[in-house]
Structures are given as structure tokens and as C-alpha cells.
């Protein structure tokens, strides 16, 4: 899956809240939004995925690095 496929014309839905983060999901891909980065913002149950790209990209890159490391 490519990053672009996760954000173009997709909706991110709130999944749960734990360990200091709001977790959202797009097509089975889950990513956290840390509380420390939500100050002054309003997070709803659903957002356009493109608006949450900052956190989607971060998790996407972390997952890719873990997969690369596991393959080594």
C-alpha cells in the first residue's frame, strides 16, 4: 500500500483513545495522534484523511522501517 492510497478521497475514523493518543483508522491502517499535539484543536469522530496526513505519514514511515528491519 502506498501513502497516497491512504489519503486521497478517504475518511479517517476515530478508533479508540489510549496511552496519551487518539487512534484513527483509514482502510484498516491505524495511526496515533498524540495528546501533546492536539492542544487548541478539535478532533472529531471523522476527518478527511488528507487533513491528518502529518500523523498518517509518520506511522506509515515507522511501519516501513520496522518491516525493513524485520526482513534483514
C-alpha positions as a Python dict, from the first residue, in 0.01 Angstrom:
ca = {
    (1, 'X'): (0, 0, 0),
    (2, 'X'): (121, 348, -83),
    (3, 'X'): (78, 656, 131),
    (4, 'X'): (-116, 829, -144),
    (5, 'X'): (-374, 546, -142),
    (6, 'X'): (-442, 614, 227),
    (7, 'X'): (-518, 983, 193),
    (8, 'X'): (-679, 1058, -143),
    (9, 'X'): (-1059, 1077, -107),
    (10, 'X'): (-1052, 879, 220),
    (11, 'X'): (-1204, 937, 561),
    (12, 'X'): (-1018, 870, 884),
    (13, 'X'): (-1242, 742, 1163),
    (14, 'X'): (-1173, 757, 1536),
    (15, 'X'): (-1097, 406, 1668),
    (16, 'X'): (-1002, 449, 2036),
    (17, 'X'): (-807, 653, 2289),
    (18, 'X'): (-519, 504, 2490),
    (19, 'X'): (-171, 580, 2620),
    (20, 'X'): (-192, 954, 2557),
    (21, 'X'): (-309, 935, 2197),
    (22, 'X'): (-620, 941, 1982),
    (23, 'X'): (-609, 650, 1739),
    (24, 'X'): (-769, 688, 1396),
    (25, 'X'): (-813, 436, 1117),
    (26, 'X'): (-817, 458, 737),
    (27, 'X'): (-885, 136, 546),
    (28, 'X'): (-751, -80, 829),
    (29, 'X'): (-439, 136, 879),
    (30, 'X'): (-426, 273, 1235),
    (31, 'X'): (-222, 572, 1346),
    (32, 'X'): (-193, 776, 1667),
    (33, 'X'): (-241, 1146, 1721),
    (34, 'X'): (-58, 1229, 2048),
    (35, 'X'): (-248, 1441, 2300),
    (36, 'X'): (51, 1676, 2314),
    (37, 'X'): (-18, 1767, 1950),
    (38, 'X'): (-391, 1830, 1993),
    (39, 'X'): (-374, 2148, 2205),
    (40, 'X'): (-619, 2403, 2070),
    (41, 'X'): (-755, 2170, 1803),
    (42, 'X'): (-1089, 1999, 1771),
    (43, 'X'): (-1073, 1632, 1677),
    (44, 'X'): (-1398, 1485, 1556),
    (45, 'X'): (-1501, 1120, 1505),
    (46, 'X'): (-1428, 1157, 1133),
    (47, 'X'): (-1186, 1370, 933),
    (48, 'X'): (-1070, 1382, 576),
    (49, 'X'): (-759, 1166, 581),
    (50, 'X'): (-559, 1432, 397),
    (51, 'X'): (-608, 1661, 700),
    (52, 'X'): (-440, 1404, 924),
    (53, 'X'): (-158, 1332, 679),
    (54, 'X'): (108, 1451, 922),
    (55, 'X'): (36, 1160, 1157),
    (56, 'X'): (-51, 911, 885),
    (57, 'X'): (287, 970, 719),
    (58, 'X'): (473, 935, 1048),
    (59, 'X'): (312, 597, 1126),
    (60, 'X'): (345, 482, 765),
    (61, 'X'): (720, 553, 772),
    (62, 'X'): (762, 384, 1112),
    (63, 'X'): (583, 73, 984),
    (64, 'X'): (801, 64, 672),
    (65, 'X'): (1117, 92, 881),
    (66, 'X'): (1003, -192, 1109),
    (67, 'X'): (924, -414, 810),
    (68, 'X'): (1262, -339, 656),
    (69, 'X'): (1438, -419, 982),
    (70, 'X'): (1241, -744, 1025),
    (71, 'X'): (1334, -851, 672),
    (72, 'X'): (1707, -803, 744),
}
